[in-house]
Amino acid sequence: MSAPTAPKRRQRRPRVRTNQATQPQATIGAEENSPPLRVAIYLRISTDELHQPFSLEAQNLKLRNYVTSQDNWELVGKPYIDEKSGATTDRPALKRALAAARAGKFDVLLVYRVDRLSRSIRGLSEILADLEDAGAAFRSATEPFDTATPAGRMMVQMLAVAAEFERATIIDRVINGMERKAARGEWPGG
């Protein structure tokens, strides 16, 4: 009877480090002989694109430009795109992105802003844990932080708190506006 063998573990790539100044910089994959850092992008809008300050087209263009500006970064695959609320993590493209991370298809998931990934602290924490378990890093093109450090994790959590607060404030304003219209005898719907 032979001794049981340990299951093979997927080799994890080193994390991307953040330049202390203002912009995330790849420190892995930058060496001449190392393979490029494989980057996937995630885009999200929650309402009609015409009234969004971060339209899908604008996010896509900025993220593609950001990837090409980084040394030894390579965009892989098509963008993961959702047109749903960031209050939930039950989004088809997000699920596909996390499955691709578990399959080792990319090293970094890049978003335009943290609130494009999630507008709840709990949701963001779950997504970041899933990415970390898959050996993938997370980056925002507009917010400098490194989730490999305690300070970076705190920064992401603070951004999630702000995003969740913003969502709750928007909901409160909409409800108050509907109540004022109804009080005046107007139709409160859209």
Backbone as ProteinMPNN parsed JSONL, in Angstrom:
{"seq_chain_A": "MSAPTAPKRRQRRPRVRTNQATQPQATIGAEENSPPLRVAIYLRISTDELHQPFSLEAQNLKLRNYVTSQDNWELVGKPYIDEKSGATTDRPALKRALAAARAGKFDVLLVYRVDRLSRSIRGLSEILADLEDAGAAFRSATEPFDTATPAGRMMVQMLAVAAEFERATIIDRVINGMERKAARGEWPGG", "coords_chain_A": {"N_chain_A": [[0.848, -1.182, 0.0], [0.669, 2.123, -0.949], [1.864, 5.297, 0.204], [-0.368, 8.01, 0.821], [-0.597, 10.743, -1.445], [-0.015, 14.232, -1.332], [-2.445, 16.645, -2.35], [-2.082, 18.451, -5.415], [-1.15, 21.821, -5.391], [-2.169, 24.865, -6.767], [0.204, 27.002, -8.204], [0.845, 30.054, -6.772], [0.981, 33.378, -7.915], [3.145, 36.128, -7.16], [1.911, 38.966, -5.325], [0.586, 42.09, -6.62], [2.184, 45.103, -6.037], [1.768, 48.303, -4.469], [2.783, 51.51, -5.379], [3.985, 53.815, -3.087], [3.396, 56.462, -3.554], [1.059, 57.524, -5.493], [-0.056, 55.777, -7.351], [-0.953, 52.467, -8.355], [1.564, 50.136, -9.047], [3.02, 47.61, -11.027], [5.017, 45.228, -9.586], [5.634, 42.732, -9.96], [6.238, 40.572, -12.685], [7.524, 42.518, -14.012], [10.145, 42.102, -14.471], [12.607, 41.245, -16.92], [12.506, 38.545, -17.874], [10.192, 37.482, -16.851], [6.786, 36.351, -17.053], [4.056, 38.29, -18.464], [1.822, 40.199, -16.371], [-1.349, 39.057, -16.012], [-4.354, 40.616, -16.696], [-7.724, 41.164, -15.922], [-10.72, 42.942, -16.654], [-13.439, 44.555, -14.962], [-16.625, 45.863, -15.353], [-19.331, 47.991, -14.37], [-22.606, 49.278, -14.368], [-25.532, 50.725, -12.916], [-27.903, 51.912, -13.648], [-29.593, 53.536, -16.414], [-27.333, 54.087, -19.082], [-26.982, 56.634, -20.188], [-27.216, 58.559, -18.191], [-25.215, 58.06, -16.432], [-22.253, 58.833, -14.702], [-20.066, 57.273, -14.989], [-20.017, 55.678, -17.466], [-20.349, 52.562, -19.248], [-18.798, 52.504, -21.565], [-16.945, 54.589, -21.072], [-15.677, 53.648, -18.727], [-14.536, 51.277, -19.74], [-12.742, 52.242, -21.73], [-10.982, 53.838, -20.142], [-9.936, 51.89, -18.401], [-8.698, 50.08, -20.175], [-6.73, 51.78, -21.241], [-5.335, 52.27, -18.902], [-4.281, 49.723, -18.295], [-2.522, 49.377, -20.485], [-0.713, 51.351, -19.869], [0.8, 50.376, -17.815], [3.801, 48.71, -16.889], [4.541, 45.637, -18.32], [1.964, 44.524, -18.103], [-0.872, 42.724, -19.172], [-3.836, 42.649, -20.925], [-6.391, 40.333, -20.605], [-8.83, 38.387, -22.213], [-12.352, 39.284, -22.683], [-14.055, 42.18, -21.333], [-15.695, 41.859, -18.152], [-19.003, 42.46, -17.716], [-21.609, 44.041, -16.025], [-24.957, 45.15, -15.628], [-26.28, 45.96, -13.224], [-27.36, 46.523, -9.832], [-24.945, 47.503, -7.394], [-25.413, 46.732, -4.871], [-25.839, 44.121, -4.438], [-24.195, 40.93, -4.683], [-24.976, 39.128, -6.444], [-24.563, 38.874, -9.414], [-24.351, 38.206, -12.849], [-21.967, 38.546, -14.54], [-20.037, 39.146, -12.637], [-19.989, 36.765, -11.194], [-18.982, 35.107, -13.221], [-16.444, 36.256, -13.528], [-15.271, 35.729, -11.015], [-15.266, 32.948, -11.108], [-13.5, 32.583, -13.235], [-11.21, 33.608, -12.058], [-10.773, 31.68, -10.073], [-10.174, 29.598, -11.768], [-7.727, 30.328, -12.59], [-7.308, 32.142, -14.688], [-6.625, 34.809, -14.79], [-4.508, 37.283, -13.18], [-4.984, 39.669, -11.884], [-7.853, 41.507, -11.001], [-9.272, 44.264, -12.339], [-10.86, 47.334, -11.678], [-12.699, 50.392, -12.309], [-13.449, 52.059, -10.164], [-13.811, 51.337, -6.664], [-16.523, 51.238, -5.926], [-17.722, 50.312, -8.211], [-17.382, 47.631, -8.112], [-18.614, 46.795, -5.727], [-21.22, 47.987, -3.582], [-21.539, 47.555, -0.971], [-20.268, 46.825, 2.25], [-20.101, 44.217, 3.203], [-20.484, 42.719, 0.825], [-18.241, 43.528, -0.701], [-16.169, 42.59, 0.94], [-16.61, 39.818, 0.776], [-16.147, 39.367, -1.985], [-13.457, 40.177, -2.253], [-12.262, 38.291, -0.572], [-12.859, 35.951, -1.996], [-11.355, 36.418, -4.338], [-8.773, 36.535, -3.241], [-8.539, 33.913, -2.214], [-8.472, 32.603, -4.632], [-6.05, 33.318, -5.549], [-5.758, 35.673, -6.896], [-5.265, 39.166, -7.404], [-6.662, 42.394, -6.511], [-7.441, 45.481, -7.98], [-8.001, 49.004, -8.191], [-8.355, 51.409, -10.666], [-8.394, 54.096, -10.113], [-8.078, 54.53, -7.429], [-5.597, 54.405, -5.133], [-4.308, 51.672, -3.523], [-3.131, 48.838, -1.672], [-4.125, 45.71, -1.287], [-2.703, 43.778, -0.027], [-1.554, 44.73, 2.216], [-2.073, 45.76, 5.66], [-2.855, 48.484, 5.896], [-3.745, 49.012, 3.3], [-5.925, 47.247, 3.072], [-7.58, 48.4, 5.012], [-8.072, 50.865, 3.781], [-9.566, 50.093, 1.517], [-11.823, 49.067, 2.813], [-12.78, 51.402, 4.004], [-13.476, 52.846, 1.715], [-15.525, 51.194, 0.845], [-17.386, 51.586, 2.9], [-18.036, 54.276, 2.423], [-19.198, 54.024, -0.135], [-21.419, 52.411, 0.435], [-22.804, 54.116, 2.159], [-23.351, 56.226, 0.38], [-25.113, 54.952, -1.415], [-27.278, 54.378, 0.324], [-28.034, 56.984, 0.966], [-28.881, 57.964, -1.524], [-31.125, 56.325, -1.948], [-32.727, 57.179, 0.182], [-33.177, 59.867, -0.555], [-34.641, 59.527, -2.941], [-36.95, 58.227, -2.014], [-37.947, 60.23, -0.289], [-38.476, 62.25, -2.185], [-40.476, 60.998, -3.699], [-42.474, 60.792, -1.759], [-43.011, 63.521, -1.286], [-44.068, 64.261, -3.802], [-46.354, 62.625, -3.866], [-47.77, 63.71, -1.698], [-48.464, 66.15, -2.77], [-50.316, 65.361, -4.54], [-49.428, 64.414, -6.935], [-48.233, 62.06, -9.407], [-46.134, 59.616, -8.107], [-44.417, 57.909, -9.398], [-42.067, 56.91, -12.061]], "CA_chain_A": [[0.0, 0.0, 0.0], [1.511, 3.305, -1.052], [1.473, 6.439, 1.046], [-1.167, 8.992, 0.073], [0.141, 11.928, -1.883], [-0.709, 15.506, -1.085], [-3.007, 17.212, -3.586], [-1.284, 19.516, -6.027], [-1.663, 23.172, -5.185], [-1.858, 25.779, -7.852], [1.245, 27.945, -7.836], [0.344, 31.427, -6.683], [1.894, 34.428, -8.359], [3.273, 37.188, -6.15], [0.928, 40.05, -5.42], [0.964, 43.376, -7.193], [2.462, 46.065, -4.972], [1.382, 49.67, -4.752], [3.753, 52.563, -5.161], [3.489, 54.601, -1.96], [2.968, 57.789, -4.001], [-0.374, 57.602, -5.776], [-0.554, 54.902, -8.391], [-0.491, 51.101, -8.264], [2.585, 49.753, -10.021], [3.315, 46.188, -10.998], [6.392, 44.902, -9.247], [5.858, 41.395, -10.481], [6.067, 40.558, -14.129], [8.261, 43.627, -14.601], [11.469, 41.633, -14.834], [12.699, 40.918, -18.345], [12.173, 37.159, -18.209], [8.957, 37.011, -16.235], [5.61, 36.498, -17.917], [3.272, 39.495, -18.14], [0.754, 40.093, -15.397], [-2.615, 38.93, -16.745], [-5.338, 41.502, -16.067], [-9.108, 41.146, -16.402], [-11.419, 44.144, -16.202], [-14.841, 44.415, -14.594], [-17.376, 47.106, -15.531], [-20.695, 47.896, -13.872], [-23.491, 50.427, -14.175], [-26.757, 50.23, -12.295], [-29.078, 52.511, -14.286], [-29.359, 53.755, -17.837], [-25.982, 54.557, -19.358], [-26.958, 58.051, -20.562], [-27.136, 59.419, -17.015], [-24.152, 57.566, -15.566], [-20.977, 59.522, -14.87], [-19.072, 56.259, -15.292], [-20.65, 54.803, -18.439], [-19.58, 51.367, -19.587], [-17.8, 52.872, -22.575], [-15.902, 55.392, -20.419], [-14.912, 52.748, -17.852], [-13.773, 50.36, -20.583], [-11.637, 52.981, -22.333], [-10.02, 54.219, -19.1], [-9.261, 50.695, -17.882], [-7.785, 49.592, -21.214], [-5.585, 52.7, -21.258], [-4.585, 52.055, -17.669], [-3.519, 48.474, -18.444], [-1.41, 49.576, -21.421], [0.268, 52.259, -19.269], [1.572, 49.658, -16.798], [4.853, 47.832, -17.403], [4.373, 44.183, -18.325], [0.59, 44.11, -17.847], [-1.509, 42.245, -20.393], [-5.275, 42.471, -20.81], [-6.811, 39.015, -21.073], [-10.265, 38.185, -22.361], [-13.275, 40.407, -22.812], [-14.448, 42.721, -20.022], [-16.856, 41.312, -17.449], [-19.892, 43.625, -17.674], [-22.92, 43.895, -15.393], [-25.82, 46.329, -15.558], [-27.103, 45.684, -12.046], [-26.992, 47.247, -8.625], [-23.778, 47.063, -6.643], [-25.841, 46.361, -3.523], [-25.844, 42.663, -4.369], [-23.102, 40.259, -5.397], [-25.622, 38.18, -7.351], [-24.471, 39.453, -10.747], [-23.821, 37.159, -13.737], [-20.583, 38.762, -14.979], [-19.18, 39.036, -11.452], [-19.835, 35.324, -10.941], [-18.058, 34.572, -14.237], [-15.101, 36.755, -13.215], [-14.753, 34.979, -9.872], [-14.983, 31.584, -11.588], [-12.272, 32.674, -14.041], [-10.102, 33.774, -11.1], [-10.529, 30.346, -9.48], [-9.58, 28.761, -12.82], [-6.378, 30.834, -12.854], [-7.251, 32.782, -16.002], [-6.021, 36.132, -14.675], [-3.788, 37.544, -11.939], [-5.52, 40.884, -11.267], [-9.144, 42.01, -11.456], [-9.16, 45.72, -12.322], [-12.104, 48.107, -11.809], [-12.471, 51.829, -12.375], [-13.544, 52.486, -8.77], [-14.278, 50.264, -5.782], [-17.984, 51.14, -5.922], [-18.158, 49.562, -9.391], [-17.351, 46.225, -7.726], [-19.64, 46.57, -4.713], [-21.644, 49.143, -2.797], [-21.768, 47.131, 0.41], [-19.054, 46.365, 2.921], [-20.14, 42.757, 3.235], [-20.273, 42.223, -0.532], [-16.85, 43.755, -1.08], [-15.341, 41.67, 1.715], [-16.769, 38.48, 0.201], [-15.49, 39.334, -3.292], [-12.013, 40.225, -2.036], [-11.855, 36.991, -0.018], [-12.897, 34.991, -3.115], [-10.198, 36.682, -5.195], [-7.561, 36.131, -2.522], [-8.513, 32.442, -2.206], [-8.151, 32.159, -5.987], [-4.694, 33.747, -5.88], [-5.818, 36.851, -7.756], [-5.253, 40.45, -6.704], [-7.705, 43.337, -6.886], [-6.949, 46.849, -8.115], [-8.846, 50.066, -8.709], [-7.519, 52.278, -11.494], [-8.436, 55.477, -9.644], [-7.88, 54.597, -5.984], [-4.363, 53.676, -4.851], [-4.188, 50.887, -2.302], [-2.574, 47.5, -1.84], [-4.868, 44.855, -0.37], [-1.771, 42.86, 0.633], [-1.094, 45.358, 3.453], [-3.174, 46.148, 6.546], [-3.324, 49.831, 5.551], [-4.481, 48.908, 2.047], [-7.226, 46.625, 3.361], [-8.382, 49.398, 5.714], [-8.48, 51.862, 2.783], [-10.649, 49.497, 0.728], [-13.006, 48.997, 3.665], [-13.298, 52.769, 4.148], [-14.145, 53.17, 0.454], [-16.781, 50.44, 0.833], [-18.301, 52.282, 3.811], [-18.501, 55.464, 1.71], [-20.089, 53.594, -1.221], [-22.668, 51.951, 1.039], [-23.477, 55.331, 2.638], [-23.855, 56.947, -0.795], [-26.279, 54.217, -1.906], [-28.371, 54.588, 1.271], [-28.446, 58.381, 0.83], [-29.641, 58.064, -2.778], [-32.421, 55.677, -1.707], [-33.47, 58.074, 1.067], [-33.609, 61.029, -1.343], [-35.676, 59.099, -3.884], [-38.181, 57.992, -1.245], [-38.455, 61.548, 0.142], [-39.026, 62.911, -3.369], [-41.743, 60.338, -4.039], [-43.45, 61.167, -0.737], [-43.412, 64.914, -1.531], [-44.951, 64.275, -4.973], [-47.646, 62.022, -3.472], [-48.445, 64.67, -0.829], [-49.029, 67.21, -3.633], [-51.296, 64.739, -5.426], [-48.788, 64.05, -8.202], [-47.854, 60.652, -9.57], [-44.782, 59.49, -7.573], [-43.602, 56.98, -10.198], [-41.209, 57.47, -13.107]], "C_chain_A": [[0.889, 1.239, 0.0], [0.962, 4.428, -0.187], [0.653, 7.421, 0.215], [-0.313, 10.2, -0.286], [-0.696, 13.168, -1.613], [-1.277, 16.033, -2.392], [-2.111, 18.329, -4.103], [-1.953, 20.851, -5.782], [-1.266, 24.031, -6.357], [-0.816, 26.769, -7.378], [0.683, 29.352, -7.869], [1.403, 32.388, -7.157], [2.007, 35.459, -7.253], [2.238, 38.277, -6.382], [1.502, 41.27, -6.121], [1.159, 44.323, -6.017], [2.072, 47.469, -5.417], [2.54, 50.602, -4.458], [3.19, 53.458, -4.062], [3.003, 55.974, -2.384], [1.465, 57.783, -4.249], [-0.895, 56.521, -6.685], [-0.045, 53.479, -8.213], [0.512, 50.815, -9.377], [2.813, 48.256, -9.919], [4.769, 46.008, -10.616], [6.688, 43.478, -9.654], [5.64, 41.453, -11.972], [6.857, 41.665, -14.792], [9.673, 43.216, -14.994], [11.463, 41.177, -16.285], [12.187, 39.53, -18.68], [10.865, 36.673, -17.612], [7.781, 37.221, -17.181], [4.825, 37.751, -17.534], [2.2, 39.183, -17.098], [-0.559, 40.104, -16.168], [-3.715, 39.677, -15.99], [-6.697, 41.338, -16.743], [-9.774, 42.415, -15.889], [-12.897, 43.847, -15.96], [-15.489, 45.79, -14.664], [-18.779, 46.914, -14.977], [-21.359, 49.261, -13.905], [-24.799, 49.884, -13.63], [-28.023, 50.825, -12.892], [-28.746, 52.777, -15.741], [-28.034, 54.488, -18.059], [-25.92, 56.051, -19.665], [-26.751, 58.979, -19.372], [-26.055, 58.98, -16.034], [-22.874, 58.37, -15.77], [-19.86, 58.543, -15.238], [-19.684, 55.242, -16.251], [-19.753, 53.604, -18.722], [-18.465, 51.698, -20.573], [-16.637, 53.641, -21.952], [-15.034, 54.52, -19.511], [-13.997, 51.851, -18.68], [-12.552, 51.054, -21.178], [-10.564, 53.321, -21.298], [-9.251, 53.005, -18.585], [-8.299, 50.103, -18.905], [-6.537, 50.47, -21.296], [-4.708, 52.507, -20.028], [-3.703, 50.804, -17.773], [-2.322, 48.69, -19.365], [-0.35, 50.514, -20.85], [1.169, 51.57, -18.237], [2.608, 48.75, -17.456], [4.469, 46.369, -17.232], [2.99, 43.716, -17.862], [-0.021, 43.731, -19.188], [-2.992, 42.016, -20.125], [-5.644, 41.11, -21.376], [-8.331, 38.947, -21.142], [-11.05, 39.473, -22.542], [-13.625, 40.922, -21.421], [-15.645, 41.955, -19.46], [-17.768, 42.502, -17.187], [-21.228, 43.261, -17.04], [-23.651, 45.226, -15.435], [-26.827, 46.1, -14.438], [-26.579, 46.49, -10.875], [-25.761, 46.642, -7.958], [-24.126, 46.671, -5.223], [-25.837, 44.849, -3.337], [-24.63, 42.107, -5.098], [-23.659, 39.211, -6.362], [-25.727, 38.803, -8.743], [-23.782, 38.453, -11.667], [-22.352, 37.353, -14.123], [-19.617, 38.678, -13.803], [-18.943, 37.568, -11.119], [-18.873, 34.693, -11.943], [-16.624, 35.009, -13.957], [-14.491, 35.98, -12.052], [-14.439, 33.536, -10.251], [-13.702, 31.566, -12.418], [-11.053, 32.856, -13.14], [-9.747, 32.43, -10.469], [-9.872, 29.409, -10.481], [-8.179, 29.246, -13.204], [-6.223, 31.554, -14.182], [-6.704, 34.206, -15.965], [-5.389, 36.282, -13.299], [-4.361, 38.726, -11.17], [-6.891, 41.183, -11.868], [-9.107, 43.519, -11.249], [-10.527, 46.352, -12.52], [-11.756, 49.587, -11.866], [-12.463, 52.432, -10.969], [-14.085, 51.328, -7.958], [-15.793, 50.129, -5.838], [-18.541, 50.487, -7.184], [-18.187, 48.07, -9.073], [-18.449, 45.921, -6.711], [-19.96, 47.868, -3.992], [-22.031, 48.713, -1.39], [-20.469, 46.579, 0.981], [-18.99, 44.838, 2.89], [-19.846, 42.17, 1.861], [-18.831, 42.37, -0.971], [-15.928, 42.791, -0.344], [-15.401, 40.252, 1.15], [-16.033, 38.359, -1.129], [-13.974, 39.324, -3.127], [-11.498, 38.911, -1.468], [-11.844, 35.926, -1.12], [-11.689, 35.172, -4.027], [-8.905, 36.229, -4.529], [-7.428, 34.607, -2.485], [-8.115, 31.888, -3.567], [-6.726, 32.544, -6.393], [-4.651, 34.94, -6.806], [-5.84, 38.104, -6.889], [-6.395, 41.315, -7.218], [-7.089, 44.725, -6.955], [-8.054, 47.757, -8.634], [-7.932, 50.995, -9.488], [-7.457, 53.699, -10.954], [-8.169, 55.632, -8.157], [-6.657, 53.756, -5.605], [-4.391, 52.965, -3.501], [-3.642, 49.522, -2.664], [-3.262, 46.603, -0.829], [-3.988, 43.803, 0.296], [-1.265, 43.438, 1.954], [-2.286, 45.692, 4.342], [-3.729, 47.535, 6.212], [-4.148, 49.812, 4.27], [-5.854, 48.286, 2.25], [-8.147, 47.604, 4.085], [-8.915, 50.439, 4.725], [-9.654, 51.337, 1.951], [-11.923, 49.448, 1.555], [-13.622, 50.383, 3.873], [-14.021, 53.207, 2.877], [-15.477, 52.437, 0.353], [-17.816, 51.082, 1.745], [-18.884, 53.507, 3.112], [-19.48, 55.091, 0.601], [-21.433, 53.138, -0.676], [-23.481, 53.144, 1.556], [-24.098, 56.101, 1.474], [-25.115, 56.275, -1.339], [-27.482, 54.458, -0.997], [-28.916, 56.016, 1.176], [-29.285, 58.578, -0.428], [-31.038, 57.474, -2.587], [-33.305, 56.591, -0.86], [-34.005, 59.282, 0.296], [-34.733, 60.674, -2.307], [-37.003, 58.901, -3.156], [-38.786, 59.313, -0.784], [-39.08, 62.3, -1.021], [-40.365, 62.315, -3.772], [-42.835, 60.72, -3.039], [-43.933, 62.605, -0.938], [-44.363, 65.001, -2.725], [-46.336, 63.728, -4.601], [-48.441, 62.976, -2.593], [-49.073, 65.801, -1.623], [-50.07, 66.656, -4.614], [-50.75, 64.37, -6.791], [-48.455, 62.563, -8.213], [-46.404, 60.49, -9.096], [-43.865, 58.583, -8.396], [-42.816, 57.698, -11.273], [-41.917, 57.756, -14.372]], "O_chain_A": [[1.762, 1.382, 0.856], [-0.231, 4.495, 0.107], [0.945, 7.638, -0.961], [0.567, 10.614, 0.469], [-1.926, 13.138, -1.665], [-0.649, 15.882, -3.44], [-1.474, 19.05, -3.335], [-3.164, 20.997, -5.945], [-0.153, 23.929, -6.874], [-0.927, 27.318, -6.282], [0.115, 29.786, -8.871], [2.583, 32.236, -6.84], [1.064, 35.647, -6.484], [1.759, 38.475, -7.499], [2.715, 41.459, -6.205], [0.349, 44.325, -5.09], [2.055, 47.771, -6.611], [3.193, 50.497, -3.42], [2.015, 53.822, -4.113], [2.257, 56.606, -1.636], [0.682, 58.009, -3.327], [-2.111, 56.359, -6.782], [1.141, 53.274, -7.954], [0.309, 51.22, -10.522], [2.798, 47.701, -8.821], [5.656, 46.575, -11.253], [7.844, 43.059, -9.692], [4.915, 42.32, -12.459], [6.868, 41.755, -16.019], [10.327, 43.912, -15.771], [10.427, 40.771, -16.812], [11.495, 39.36, -19.683], [10.472, 35.533, -17.858], [7.777, 38.141, -17.999], [4.923, 38.221, -16.4], [1.742, 38.047, -16.972], [-0.847, 41.055, -16.896], [-3.974, 39.413, -14.816], [-6.806, 41.369, -17.969], [-9.435, 42.908, -14.813], [-13.514, 43.024, -16.637], [-14.974, 46.76, -14.109], [-19.357, 45.833, -15.086], [-20.763, 50.268, -13.523], [-25.138, 48.722, -13.853], [-29.113, 50.298, -12.667], [-27.731, 52.299, -16.248], [-27.676, 55.395, -17.307], [-24.888, 56.676, -19.422], [-26.18, 60.06, -19.516], [-25.996, 59.488, -14.914], [-22.452, 58.568, -16.909], [-18.819, 58.957, -15.748], [-19.851, 54.076, -15.895], [-18.55, 53.636, -18.463], [-17.335, 51.231, -20.431], [-15.476, 53.377, -22.266], [-13.808, 54.635, -19.519], [-12.821, 51.687, -18.356], [-11.448, 50.511, -21.133], [-9.375, 53.117, -21.544], [-8.044, 53.087, -18.357], [-7.204, 49.671, -18.548], [-5.421, 49.963, -21.407], [-3.482, 52.573, -20.112], [-2.534, 50.823, -17.389], [-1.221, 48.234, -19.06], [0.797, 50.482, -21.295], [2.189, 52.13, -17.835], [2.323, 48.099, -18.462], [4.118, 45.926, -16.139], [2.861, 42.632, -17.292], [0.277, 44.344, -20.212], [-3.358, 41.28, -19.21], [-5.256, 40.771, -22.494], [-9.025, 39.399, -20.231], [-10.504, 40.576, -22.552], [-13.507, 40.189, -20.439], [-16.495, 41.47, -20.207], [-17.368, 43.452, -16.515], [-21.892, 42.31, -17.451], [-23.047, 46.29, -15.295], [-28.037, 46.052, -14.657], [-25.491, 47.063, -10.93], [-25.567, 45.426, -7.962], [-23.241, 46.315, -4.445], [-25.831, 44.357, -2.209], [-24.102, 42.736, -6.015], [-22.9, 38.496, -7.017], [-26.802, 39.2, -9.192], [-22.739, 37.906, -11.311], [-21.57, 36.407, -14.037], [-18.498, 38.189, -13.956], [-17.821, 37.173, -10.798], [-18.051, 33.853, -11.578], [-15.691, 34.224, -14.129], [-13.317, 35.614, -12.101], [-13.459, 32.965, -9.772], [-12.908, 30.631, -12.313], [-9.983, 32.319, -13.426], [-8.573, 32.083, -10.344], [-9.103, 28.527, -10.099], [-7.522, 28.638, -14.05], [-5.13, 31.579, -14.748], [-6.354, 34.755, -17.009], [-5.682, 35.522, -12.376], [-4.242, 38.788, -9.946], [-7.074, 41.123, -13.084], [-8.933, 43.996, -10.128], [-11.273, 45.96, -13.418], [-10.646, 49.986, -11.511], [-11.579, 53.218, -10.627], [-14.742, 50.438, -8.498], [-16.306, 49.011, -5.802], [-19.722, 50.14, -7.221], [-18.939, 47.321, -9.698], [-19.135, 44.904, -6.821], [-19.099, 48.73, -3.812], [-22.763, 49.419, -0.698], [-19.679, 45.95, 0.277], [-17.95, 44.253, 2.587], [-19.055, 41.234, 1.737], [-18.257, 41.447, -1.547], [-15.006, 42.237, -0.942], [-14.382, 39.568, 1.054], [-15.366, 37.355, -1.376], [-13.282, 38.549, -3.788], [-10.414, 38.46, -1.839], [-10.935, 35.098, -1.177], [-11.07, 34.193, -4.443], [-8.047, 35.618, -5.167], [-6.341, 34.071, -2.697], [-7.493, 30.829, -3.653], [-6.251, 32.143, -7.455], [-3.627, 35.201, -7.438], [-6.37, 38.095, -5.778], [-7.016, 41.005, -8.234], [-6.303, 45.103, -6.086], [-8.919, 47.341, -9.405], [-6.845, 51.333, -9.018], [-6.543, 54.444, -11.308], [-8.044, 56.756, -7.669], [-6.68, 52.533, -5.742], [-4.489, 53.61, -2.457], [-3.688, 49.105, -3.821], [-3.011, 46.721, 0.37], [-4.478, 43.014, 1.104], [-0.623, 42.732, 2.732], [-3.393, 45.889, 3.841], [-4.943, 47.737, 6.242], [-5.148, 50.523, 4.169], [-6.837, 48.743, 1.667], [-9.348, 47.646, 3.816], [-10.072, 50.85, 4.818], [-10.622, 52.059, 1.712], [-12.999, 49.759, 1.044], [-14.844, 50.521, 3.913], [-15.06, 53.864, 2.947], [-16.451, 52.987, -0.162], [-18.998, 51.122, 1.405], [-20.087, 53.754, 3.194], [-20.489, 55.771, 0.415], [-22.475, 53.443, -1.257], [-24.703, 53.176, 1.407], [-25.231, 56.571, 1.568], [-26.08, 56.957, -1.686], [-28.584, 54.715, -1.482], [-30.123, 56.229, 1.293], [-30.292, 59.285, -0.396], [-32.025, 58.068, -3.021], [-34.49, 56.758, -1.149], [-35.158, 59.673, 0.477], [-35.678, 61.446, -2.467], [-38.049, 59.352, -3.623], [-39.999, 59.504, -0.874], [-40.124, 62.93, -0.851], [-41.286, 63.043, -4.144], [-43.983, 60.945, -3.423], [-45.121, 62.886, -0.781], [-45.354, 65.729, -2.674], [-47.359, 64.301, -4.976], [-49.663, 63.052, -2.72], [-50.093, 66.357, -1.214], [-50.633, 67.4, -5.417], [-51.511, 64.048, -7.703], [-48.405, 61.907, -7.173], [-45.519, 61.159, -9.627], [-42.668, 58.499, -8.121], [-42.876, 58.921, -11.396], [-41.304, 58.23, -15.328]]}, "name": "protein", "num_of_chains": 1, "seq": "MSAPTAPKRRQRRPRVRTNQATQPQATIGAEENSPPLRVAIYLRISTDELHQPFSLEAQNLKLRNYVTSQDNWELVGKPYIDEKSGATTDRPALKRALAAARAGKFDVLLVYRVDRLSRSIRGLSEILADLEDAGAAFRSATEPFDTATPAGRMMVQMLAVAAEFERATIIDRVINGMERKAARGEWPGG"}
